[in-house]
Amino acid sequence: MKKNMVWLLLSLVTAFSFIIFTSPAMTANAPQAPPAGTLSADATIGPKVNINSADVETLCTLKGIGPALALRIKEFREQHGPFKTPEDVTQVRGVGETILEWNKNLIDVK
């Protein structure tokens, strides 16, 4: 009888916890991810980066661009000349459409 009471109590506590932590009141204030394919608000804030003259440190301020990729961008433009459009940066190995999308409002080629 004692084992049955323990299992009943444990089951009730588990069920109650599930109801509490999955209720709309608990999940209403949870942070939400932005819809797929949209830019976050911070991706449009800040000065534009001229990818034709920026140094490695400045290129690293762009989302998804680390030191290795920034160096690759710098070396690419030194070998092939200046980028004509922001989209041209996708010719650099490692820079794809996603990185371009994240930074398209921040990239300048003037």
MMTF fields as JSON, N, C-alpha, C and O atoms, coordinates in Angstrom:
{
  "mmtfVersion": "1.0.0",
  "mmtfProducer": "UNKNOWN",
  "numBonds": 439,
  "numAtoms": 440,
  "numGroups": 110,
  "numChains": 1,
  "numModels": 1,
  "chainsPerModel": [1],
  "groupsPerChain": [110],
  "chainIdList": ["A"],
  "bondAtomList": [4, 2, 8, 6, 12, 10, 16, 14, 20, 18, 24, 22, 28, 26, 32, 30, 36, 34, 40, 38, 44, 42, 48, 46, 52, 50, 56, 54, 60, 58, 64, 62, 68, 66, 72, 70, 76, 74, 80, 78, 84, 82, 88, 86, 92, 90, 96, 94, 100, 98, 104, 102, 108, 106, 112, 110, 116, 114, 120, 118, 124, 122, 128, 126, 132, 130, 136, 134, 140, 138, 144, 142, 148, 146, 152, 150, 156, 154, 160, 158, 164, 162, 168, 166, 172, 170, 176, 174, 180, 178, 184, 182, 188, 186, 192, 190, 196, 194, 200, 198, 204, 202, 208, 206, 212, 210, 216, 214, 220, 218, 224, 222, 228, 226, 232, 230, 236, 234, 240, 238, 244, 242, 248, 246, 252, 250, 256, 254, 260, 258, 264, 262, 268, 266, 272, 270, 276, 274, 280, 278, 284, 282, 288, 286, 292, 290, 296, 294, 300, 298, 304, 302, 308, 306, 312, 310, 316, 314, 320, 318, 324, 322, 328, 326, 332, 330, 336, 334, 340, 338, 344, 342, 348, 346, 352, 350, 356, 354, 360, 358, 364, 362, 368, 366, 372, 370, 376, 374, 380, 378, 384, 382, 388, 386, 392, 390, 396, 394, 400, 398, 404, 402, 408, 406, 412, 410, 416, 414, 420, 418, 424, 422, 428, 426, 432, 430, 436, 434],
  "bondOrderList": [1, 1, 1, 1, 1, 1, 1, 1, 1, 1, 1, 1, 1, 1, 1, 1, 1, 1, 1, 1, 1, 1, 1, 1, 1, 1, 1, 1, 1, 1, 1, 1, 1, 1, 1, 1, 1, 1, 1, 1, 1, 1, 1, 1, 1, 1, 1, 1, 1, 1, 1, 1, 1, 1, 1, 1, 1, 1, 1, 1, 1, 1, 1, 1, 1, 1, 1, 1, 1, 1, 1, 1, 1, 1, 1, 1, 1, 1, 1, 1, 1, 1, 1, 1, 1, 1, 1, 1, 1, 1, 1, 1, 1, 1, 1, 1, 1, 1, 1, 1, 1, 1, 1, 1, 1, 1, 1, 1, 1],
  "groupList": [{"groupName": "MET", "atomNameList": ["N", "CA", "C", "O"], "elementList": ["N", "C", "C", "O"], "formalChargeList": [0, 0, 0, 0], "bondAtomList": [1, 0, 2, 1, 3, 2], "bondOrderList": [1, 1, 2], "singleLetterCode": "M", "chemCompType": "L-PEPTIDE LINKING"}, {"groupName": "LYS", "atomNameList": ["N", "CA", "C", "O"], "elementList": ["N", "C", "C", "O"], "formalChargeList": [0, 0, 0, 0], "bondAtomList": [1, 0, 2, 1, 3, 2], "bondOrderList": [1, 1, 2], "singleLetterCode": "K", "chemCompType": "L-PEPTIDE LINKING"}, {"groupName": "ASN", "atomNameList": ["N", "CA", "C", "O"], "elementList": ["N", "C", "C", "O"], "formalChargeList": [0, 0, 0, 0], "bondAtomList": [1, 0, 2, 1, 3, 2], "bondOrderList": [1, 1, 2], "singleLetterCode": "N", "chemCompType": "L-PEPTIDE LINKING"}, {"groupName": "VAL", "atomNameList": ["N", "CA", "C", "O"], "elementList": ["N", "C", "C", "O"], "formalChargeList": [0, 0, 0, 0], "bondAtomList": [1, 0, 2, 1, 3, 2], "bondOrderList": [1, 1, 2], "singleLetterCode": "V", "chemCompType": "L-PEPTIDE LINKING"}, {"groupName": "TRP", "atomNameList": ["N", "CA", "C", "O"], "elementList": ["N", "C", "C", "O"], "formalChargeList": [0, 0, 0, 0], "bondAtomList": [1, 0, 2, 1, 3, 2], "bondOrderList": [1, 1, 2], "singleLetterCode": "W", "chemCompType": "L-PEPTIDE LINKING"}, {"groupName": "LEU", "atomNameList": ["N", "CA", "C", "O"], "elementList": ["N", "C", "C", "O"], "formalChargeList": [0, 0, 0, 0], "bondAtomList": [1, 0, 2, 1, 3, 2], "bondOrderList": [1, 1, 2], "singleLetterCode": "L", "chemCompType": "L-PEPTIDE LINKING"}, {"groupName": "SER", "atomNameList": ["N", "CA", "C", "O"], "elementList": ["N", "C", "C", "O"], "formalChargeList": [0, 0, 0, 0], "bondAtomList": [1, 0, 2, 1, 3, 2], "bondOrderList": [1, 1, 2], "singleLetterCode": "S", "chemCompType": "L-PEPTIDE LINKING"}, {"groupName": "THR", "atomNameList": ["N", "CA", "C", "O"], "elementList": ["N", "C", "C", "O"], "formalChargeList": [0, 0, 0, 0], "bondAtomList": [1, 0, 2, 1, 3, 2], "bondOrderList": [1, 1, 2], "singleLetterCode": "T", "chemCompType": "L-PEPTIDE LINKING"}, {"groupName": "ALA", "atomNameList": ["N", "CA", "C", "O"], "elementList": ["N", "C", "C", "O"], "formalChargeList": [0, 0, 0, 0], "bondAtomList": [1, 0, 2, 1, 3, 2], "bondOrderList": [1, 1, 2], "singleLetterCode": "A", "chemCompType": "L-PEPTIDE LINKING"}, {"groupName": "PHE", "atomNameList": ["N", "CA", "C", "O"], "elementList": ["N", "C", "C", "O"], "formalChargeList": [0, 0, 0, 0], "bondAtomList": [1, 0, 2, 1, 3, 2], "bondOrderList": [1, 1, 2], "singleLetterCode": "F", "chemCompType": "L-PEPTIDE LINKING"}, {"groupName": "ILE", "atomNameList": ["N", "CA", "C", "O"], "elementList": ["N", "C", "C", "O"], "formalChargeList": [0, 0, 0, 0], "bondAtomList": [1, 0, 2, 1, 3, 2], "bondOrderList": [1, 1, 2], "singleLetterCode": "I", "chemCompType": "L-PEPTIDE LINKING"}, {"groupName": "PRO", "atomNameList": ["N", "CA", "C", "O"], "elementList": ["N", "C", "C", "O"], "formalChargeList": [0, 0, 0, 0], "bondAtomList": [1, 0, 2, 1, 3, 2], "bondOrderList": [1, 1, 2], "singleLetterCode": "P", "chemCompType": "L-PEPTIDE LINKING"}, {"groupName": "GLN", "atomNameList": ["N", "CA", "C", "O"], "elementList": ["N", "C", "C", "O"], "formalChargeList": [0, 0, 0, 0], "bondAtomList": [1, 0, 2, 1, 3, 2], "bondOrderList": [1, 1, 2], "singleLetterCode": "Q", "chemCompType": "L-PEPTIDE LINKING"}, {"groupName": "GLY", "atomNameList": ["N", "CA", "C", "O"], "elementList": ["N", "C", "C", "O"], "formalChargeList": [0, 0, 0, 0], "bondAtomList": [1, 0, 2, 1, 3, 2], "bondOrderList": [1, 1, 2], "singleLetterCode": "G", "chemCompType": "PEPTIDE LINKING"}, {"groupName": "ASP", "atomNameList": ["N", "CA", "C", "O"], "elementList": ["N", "C", "C", "O"], "formalChargeList": [0, 0, 0, 0], "bondAtomList": [1, 0, 2, 1, 3, 2], "bondOrderList": [1, 1, 2], "singleLetterCode": "D", "chemCompType": "L-PEPTIDE LINKING"}, {"groupName": "GLU", "atomNameList": ["N", "CA", "C", "O"], "elementList": ["N", "C", "C", "O"], "formalChargeList": [0, 0, 0, 0], "bondAtomList": [1, 0, 2, 1, 3, 2], "bondOrderList": [1, 1, 2], "singleLetterCode": "E", "chemCompType": "L-PEPTIDE LINKING"}, {"groupName": "CYS", "atomNameList": ["N", "CA", "C", "O"], "elementList": ["N", "C", "C", "O"], "formalChargeList": [0, 0, 0, 0], "bondAtomList": [1, 0, 2, 1, 3, 2], "bondOrderList": [1, 1, 2], "singleLetterCode": "C", "chemCompType": "L-PEPTIDE LINKING"}, {"groupName": "ARG", "atomNameList": ["N", "CA", "C", "O"], "elementList": ["N", "C", "C", "O"], "formalChargeList": [0, 0, 0, 0], "bondAtomList": [1, 0, 2, 1, 3, 2], "bondOrderList": [1, 1, 2], "singleLetterCode": "R", "chemCompType": "L-PEPTIDE LINKING"}, {"groupName": "HIS", "atomNameList": ["N", "CA", "C", "O"], "elementList": ["N", "C", "C", "O"], "formalChargeList": [0, 0, 0, 0], "bondAtomList": [1, 0, 2, 1, 3, 2], "bondOrderList": [1, 1, 2], "singleLetterCode": "H", "chemCompType": "L-PEPTIDE LINKING"}],
  "groupTypeList": [0, 1, 1, 2, 0, 3, 4, 5, 5, 5, 6, 5, 3, 7, 8, 9, 6, 9, 10, 10, 9, 7, 6, 11, 8, 0, 7, 8, 2, 8, 11, 12, 8, 11, 11, 8, 13, 7, 5, 6, 8, 14, 8, 7, 10, 13, 11, 1, 3, 2, 10, 2, 6, 8, 14, 3, 15, 7, 5, 16, 7, 5, 1, 13, 10, 13, 11, 8, 5, 8, 5, 17, 10, 1, 15, 9, 17, 15, 12, 18, 13, 11, 9, 1, 7, 11, 15, 14, 3, 7, 12, 3, 17, 13, 3, 13, 15, 7, 10, 5, 15, 4, 2, 1, 2, 5, 10, 14, 3, 1],
  "groupIdList": [1, 2, 3, 4, 5, 6, 7, 8, 9, 10, 11, 12, 13, 14, 15, 16, 17, 18, 19, 20, 21, 22, 23, 24, 25, 26, 27, 28, 29, 30, 31, 32, 33, 34, 35, 36, 37, 38, 39, 40, 41, 42, 43, 44, 45, 46, 47, 48, 49, 50, 51, 52, 53, 54, 55, 56, 57, 58, 59, 60, 61, 62, 63, 64, 65, 66, 67, 68, 69, 70, 71, 72, 73, 74, 75, 76, 77, 78, 79, 80, 81, 82, 83, 84, 85, 86, 87, 88, 89, 90, 91, 92, 93, 94, 95, 96, 97, 98, 99, 100, 101, 102, 103, 104, 105, 106, 107, 108, 109, 110],
  "secStructList": [7, 2, 2, 2, 2, 2, 2, 2, 2, 2, 2, 2, 2, 2, 2, 2, 2, 2, 2, 2, 2, 6, 1, 2, 2, 2, 2, 6, 6, 1, 7, 7, 7, 7, 7, 6, 6, 7, 7, 7, 4, 4, 4, 4, 7, 1, 7, 7, 3, 3, 6, 6, 6, 7, 7, 2, 2, 2, 2, 6, 6, 1, 6, 6, 7, 7, 2, 2, 2, 2, 2, 2, 2, 2, 2, 2, 2, 2, 2, 2, 7, 7, 7, 1, 1, 4, 4, 4, 4, 4, 4, 1, 6, 6, 7, 7, 2, 2, 2, 2, 2, 2, 2, 6, 6, 6, 3, 3, 7, 7],
  "xCoordList": [0.825, 0.0, 0.864, 0.547, 1.966, 2.848, 3.5, 3.65, 3.892, 4.483, 3.491, 3.867, 2.229, 1.191, 1.019, 0.834, 1.076, 0.925, 2.105, 1.926, 3.307, 4.492, 4.388, 4.657, 3.999, 3.855, 2.757, 2.909, 1.661, 0.567, 1.034, 0.766, 1.719, 2.226, 3.252, 3.218, 4.15, 5.145, 4.487, 4.908, 3.47, 2.743, 2.035, 2.042, 1.433, 0.741, 1.711, 1.413, 2.847, 3.847, 4.357, 4.516, 4.613, 5.08, 4.032, 4.359, 2.792, 1.717, 1.538, 1.384, 1.56, 1.399, 2.537, 2.297, 3.772, 4.93, 4.791, 5.085, 4.351, 4.174, 3.139, 3.348, 2.032, 0.965, 1.46, 1.185, 2.171, 2.659, 3.663, 3.538, 4.652, 5.739, 5.412, 6.2, 4.291, 3.913, 2.686, 2.14, 2.257, 1.086, 1.431, 2.587, 0.453, 0.705, 1.285, 2.055, 0.926, 1.441, 2.95, 3.636, 3.479, 4.907, 5.676, 6.825, 5.059, 5.769, 5.52, 6.157, 4.625, 4.295, 5.474, 5.632, 6.303, 7.424, 8.728, 9.775, 8.69, 9.9, 10.373, 9.553, 11.688, 12.186, 11.848, 11.925, 11.475, 11.082, 12.149, 12.679, 12.462, 13.403, 12.694, 11.492, 13.42, 12.782, 12.414, 13.049, 11.398, 11.008, 12.18, 13.022, 12.222, 13.302, 13.333, 12.291, 14.525, 14.676, 14.592, 14.627, 14.48, 14.412, 15.689, 16.378, 15.998, 17.169, 16.794, 15.685, 17.712, 17.48, 17.706, 18.363, 17.165, 17.254, 18.7, 19.026, 19.584, 20.952, 21.76, 22.866, 21.239, 21.976, 21.922, 22.655, 21.095, 20.994, 21.525, 21.452, 22.054, 22.54, 24.051, 24.748, 24.545, 25.983, 26.402, 25.624, 27.644, 28.144, 28.365, 28.601, 28.286, 28.552, 30.046, 30.882, 30.347, 31.736, 32.061, 31.429, 33.047, 33.493, 34.408, 35.547, 33.912, 34.681, 35.864, 36.685, 35.966, 37.106, 38.277, 39.392, 38.04, 39.125, 39.254, 40.217, 38.313, 38.315, 39.47, 39.82, 40.05, 41.079, 40.411, 39.188, 41.216, 40.7, 39.847, 38.78, 40.313, 39.581, 38.194, 37.212, 38.12, 36.83, 35.908, 34.71, 36.446, 35.628, 35.039, 33.946, 35.766, 35.288, 34.073, 33.429, 33.752, 32.564, 31.285, 30.194, 31.411, 30.238, 29.838, 30.691, 28.553, 28.028, 28.484, 28.333, 29.043, 29.47, 30.86, 31.325, 31.539, 32.886, 33.886, 33.916, 34.696, 35.759, 37.084, 37.131, 38.171, 39.482, 39.933, 40.482, 39.707, 40.154, 39.394, 39.991, 38.09, 37.281, 37.562, 37.576, 37.781, 38.124, 39.443, 39.569, 40.405, 41.681, 41.487, 42.113, 40.623, 40.342, 39.702, 40.03, 38.792, 38.159, 39.217, 39.24, 40.085, 41.144, 42.072, 42.402, 42.492, 43.382, 42.698, 43.336, 41.404, 40.654, 40.636, 40.883, 40.345, 40.271, 41.644, 41.755, 42.701, 44.06, 44.435, 45.166, 43.947, 44.27, 43.362, 43.8, 42.097, 41.107, 40.618, 39.826, 41.072, 40.605, 39.381, 38.883, 38.899, 37.786, 36.48, 36.236, 35.659, 34.32, 33.478, 33.546, 32.691, 31.843, 30.485, 29.908, 29.98, 28.696, 28.865, 29.768, 28.017, 28.095, 27.943, 28.526, 27.165, 26.936, 28.206, 28.317, 29.173, 30.431, 31.222, 32.056, 30.972, 31.718, 31.429, 32.201, 30.323, 30.013, 30.958, 30.926, 31.79, 32.807, 33.952, 34.732, 34.043, 35.073, 34.636, 33.512, 35.545, 35.236, 34.865, 35.618, 33.703, 33.239, 32.177, 31.501, 32.032, 30.994, 29.848, 29.967, 28.748, 27.594, 26.444, 26.58, 25.323, 24.119, 23.664, 23.145, 23.854, 23.414, 24.197, 23.611, 25.511, 26.331, 26.011, 25.947, 25.812, 25.426, 24.097, 23.962, 23.128, 21.807, 21.909, 21.268, 22.715, 22.891, 23.49, 23.193, 24.32, 25.108, 24.804, 25.467, 23.831, 23.649, 23.372, 23.691, 22.79, 22.533, 23.742, 23.723, 24.8, 26.003, 27.194, 28.196, 27.093, 28.217, 28.141, 27.093, 29.298, 29.432, 30.629, 31.572, 30.592, 31.714, 32.288, 33.076, 31.921, 32.395, 33.879, 34.445],
  "yCoordList": [-1.204, 0.0, 1.261, 2.247, 1.211, 2.364, 2.65, 3.81, 1.583, 1.766, 2.403, 3.246, 2.007, 2.579, 4.065, 4.847, 4.453, 5.873, 6.697, 7.818, 6.123, 6.823, 7.013, 8.103, 5.963, 6.06, 7.042, 7.796, 7.041, 7.97, 9.408, 10.287, 9.641, 10.976, 11.427, 12.572, 10.533, 10.852, 11.152, 12.068, 10.398, 10.628, 11.976, 12.695, 12.314, 13.597, 14.773, 15.77, 14.664, 15.73, 15.905, 17.033, 14.806, 14.86, 15.511, 16.39, 15.091, 15.644, 17.139, 17.943, 17.495, 18.889, 19.745, 20.848, 19.244, 19.969, 20.17, 21.25, 19.151, 19.245, 20.314, 21.12, 20.314, 21.295, 22.713, 23.624, 22.905, 24.239, 24.761, 25.893, 23.947, 24.434, 24.466, 24.997, 23.925, 24.019, 24.893, 24.96, 25.552, 26.419, 27.673, 28.096, 28.275, 29.496, 30.628, 31.442, 30.685, 31.742, 31.619, 32.635, 30.408, 30.205, 30.418, 30.858, 30.112, 30.219, 31.549, 31.823, 32.371, 33.631, 34.591, 35.327, 34.602, 35.535, 34.919, 35.561, 33.704, 33.055, 33.763, 34.171, 33.914, 34.572, 33.766, 32.538, 34.463, 33.816, 34.074, 35.181, 33.069, 33.227, 33.967, 33.788, 34.793, 35.471, 34.46, 33.41, 34.757, 33.833, 33.576, 34.448, 32.394, 32.038, 33.001, 33.394, 33.366, 34.245, 35.721, 36.554, 36.067, 37.483, 37.883, 37.045, 39.144, 39.662, 40.052, 40.525, 39.854, 40.343, 41.842, 42.376, 42.519, 43.972, 44.45, 45.491, 43.694, 44.158, 44.012, 44.546, 43.304, 43.128, 44.381, 44.465, 45.339, 46.551, 47.773, 48.891, 47.566, 48.671, 48.775, 47.761, 49.981, 50.182, 50.761, 50.805, 51.204, 51.799, 50.73, 49.562, 51.147, 50.227, 49.935, 50.76, 48.73, 48.302, 48.233, 47.49, 49.011, 48.972, 47.76, 47.776, 46.719, 45.48, 45.612, 44.699, 46.735, 46.962, 47.633, 47.638, 48.192, 48.874, 48.456, 48.842, 47.682, 47.317, 46.375, 45.495, 46.586, 45.663, 44.434, 44.382, 43.466, 42.209, 42.466, 41.873, 43.338, 43.631, 44.211, 43.84, 45.115, 45.716, 44.696, 44.679, 43.852, 42.814, 41.863, 41.329, 41.656, 40.768, 41.326, 40.602, 42.597, 43.164, 42.706, 42.864, 42.139, 41.629, 40.289, 39.503, 40.028, 38.794, 37.593, 37.566, 36.606, 35.373, 35.433, 34.452, 36.579, 36.737, 36.727, 37.649, 35.689, 35.596, 35.977, 36.349, 35.892, 36.306, 35.561, 36.176, 34.261, 33.484, 33.895, 34.065, 34.052, 34.438, 35.887, 36.213, 36.744, 38.142, 38.211, 38.99, 37.413, 37.382, 36.857, 37.35, 35.859, 35.327, 36.397, 36.493, 37.2, 38.285, 39.301, 39.737, 39.668, 40.641, 40.114, 40.843, 38.87, 38.276, 38.149, 38.337, 37.83, 37.698, 39.028, 39.071, 40.11, 41.406, 41.873, 42.587, 41.481, 41.835, 41.094, 41.632, 39.876, 39.069, 39.361, 39.279, 39.701, 39.848, 41.275, 41.527, 42.193, 43.575, 43.819, 42.906, 45.058, 45.422, 44.722, 44.374, 44.533, 43.987, 45.065, 46.231, 44.689, 45.666, 45.827, 46.914, 44.736, 44.763, 44.008, 43.18, 44.278, 43.51, 41.995, 41.193, 41.619, 40.2, 39.489, 38.271, 40.247, 39.658, 38.984, 38.119, 39.368, 38.771, 37.27, 36.537, 36.816, 35.381, 34.567, 33.337, 35.219, 34.513, 34.02, 33.158, 34.568, 34.161, 32.847, 32.723, 31.864, 30.567, 30.758, 31.348, 30.25, 30.355, 31.423, 31.434, 32.312, 33.345, 32.912, 32.917, 32.541, 32.094, 33.074, 34.194, 32.623, 33.46, 33.85, 34.948, 32.965, 33.274, 34.443, 35.373, 34.398, 35.498, 36.784, 37.852, 36.695, 37.879, 38.433, 39.642, 37.569, 38.002, 38.683, 39.707, 38.114, 38.707, 40.107, 40.953, 40.355, 41.597, 42.511, 43.536, 42.176, 42.945, 44.426, 45.26, 44.766, 46.176, 46.861, 48.074, 46.103, 46.66, 46.711, 47.358, 46.033, 45.964, 47.093, 47.365, 47.743, 48.806, 48.475, 47.821, 48.926, 48.673, 49.96, 49.892, 51.114, 52.405, 52.578, 53.604],
  "zCoordList": [0.0, 0.0, 0.0, -0.666, 0.762, 0.842, -0.516, -0.899, -1.252, -2.576, -3.535, -4.35, -3.442, -4.305, -4.035, -4.968, -2.8, -2.438, -2.978, -3.454, -2.894, -3.38, -4.897, -5.401, -5.626, -7.075, -7.46, -8.421, -6.722, -7.0, -6.773, -7.593, -5.681, -5.38, -6.435, -6.887, -6.817, -7.839, -9.179, -9.885, -9.528, -10.781, -10.765, -11.764, -9.651, -9.533, -9.63, -10.288, -8.992, -9.039, -10.473, -10.939, -11.17, -12.553, -13.452, -14.25, -13.33, -14.15, -13.854, -14.773, -12.594, -12.208, -12.769, -13.261, -12.696, -13.23, -14.731, -15.242, -15.433, -16.871, -17.218, -18.124, -16.495, -16.752, -16.477, -17.257, -15.402, -15.033, -16.064, -16.53, -16.419, -17.263, -18.747, -19.529, -19.155, -20.567, -20.764, -21.865, -19.721, -19.838, -20.637, -20.639, -21.315, -22.083, -21.243, -21.75, -19.979, -19.115, -18.934, -18.826, -18.9, -18.727, -20.028, -20.001, -21.157, -22.426, -23.133, -24.15, -22.633, -23.3, -23.337, -24.311, -22.304, -22.245, -22.719, -22.635, -23.209, -23.692, -24.958, -25.781, -25.12, -26.331, -27.571, -27.568, -28.62, -29.868, -30.918, -31.008, -31.704, -32.817, -33.946, -34.143, -34.686, -35.817, -36.883, -36.983, -37.684, -38.751, -39.697, -39.909, -40.248, -41.167, -42.351, -42.875, -42.755, -43.913, -43.589, -44.495, -42.302, -41.948, -41.243, -40.661, -41.296, -40.617, -39.207, -38.957, -38.294, -36.949, -36.95, -37.844, -35.955, -35.901, -35.845, -36.414, -35.157, -35.012, -36.296, -36.381, -37.301, -38.555, -39.422, -40.407, -39.095, -39.9, -39.158, -39.668, -37.962, -37.15, -37.312, -37.347, -37.408, -37.477, -38.806, -39.758, -38.856, -40.09, -41.156, -40.846, -42.404, -43.512, -43.563, -43.194, -44.033, -44.169, -45.655, -46.407, -46.065, -47.447, -47.598, -47.133, -48.243, -48.347, -49.304, -49.391, -50.024, -50.905, -50.198, -50.719, -49.03, -48.327, -46.861, -46.199, -46.349, -44.928, -44.605, -45.391, -43.423, -42.957, -42.329, -42.192, -41.957, -41.415, -40.167, -40.009, -39.295, -38.057, -38.351, -37.707, -39.318, -39.675, -40.329, -40.048, -41.193, -41.824, -40.783, -40.969, -39.693, -38.62, -37.884, -37.125, -38.093, -37.449, -38.135, -37.586, -39.33, -40.045, -39.469, -39.056, -39.442, -38.858, -39.688, -40.909, -38.997, -39.648, -40.244, -40.824, -40.111, -40.651, -39.503, -38.688, -39.443, -38.448, -39.072, -40.245, -38.302, -38.809, -40.072, -40.986, -40.128, -41.292, -42.552, -43.615, -42.431, -43.583, -43.987, -45.174, -43.009, -43.31, -44.085, -45.03, -43.693, -44.401, -45.821, -46.759, -45.978, -47.316, -48.208, -49.391, -47.647, -48.411, -48.846, -49.998, -47.913, -48.214, -49.303, -50.239, -49.192, -50.192, -51.549, -52.585, -51.552, -52.805, -53.554, -54.759, -52.838, -53.531, -53.981, -54.978, -53.26, -53.692, -54.972, -55.803, -55.138, -56.312, -57.505, -58.653, -57.238, -58.318, -58.53, -59.437, -57.72, -57.838, -56.972, -56.313, -56.977, -56.092, -56.468, -57.623, -55.446, -55.666, -56.326, -55.937, -57.316, -58.02, -57.337, -57.338, -56.755, -56.035, -54.723, -54.602, -53.745, -52.497, -52.722, -51.993, -53.724, -54.0, -54.463, -54.328, -55.01, -55.488, -54.371, -54.64, -53.135, -52.02, -51.898, -51.28, -52.483, -52.436, -53.313, -53.267, -54.104, -54.891, -54.001, -54.405, -52.8, -51.852, -51.213, -50.727, -51.221, -50.619, -49.14, -48.366, -48.778, -47.395, -47.183, -46.155, -48.142, -48.046, -48.954, -50.179, -48.331, -49.1, -49.017, -48.524, -49.507, -49.531, -48.125, -47.924, -47.162, -45.797, -45.219, -44.665, -45.346, -44.828, -45.572, -44.963, -46.873, -47.643, -47.139, -46.951, -46.921, -46.445, -45.085, -44.848, -44.195, -42.865, -42.94, -42.097, -43.932, -43.967, -45.147, -45.305, -45.974, -47.212, -46.957, -47.805, -45.82, -45.505, -44.904, -44.694, -44.621, -44.007, -44.952, -44.65, -46.094, -47.019, -48.04, -48.625, -48.235, -49.219, -50.106, -49.662, -51.358, -52.265, -52.859, -53.802, -52.343, -52.868, -52.642, -53.019]
}
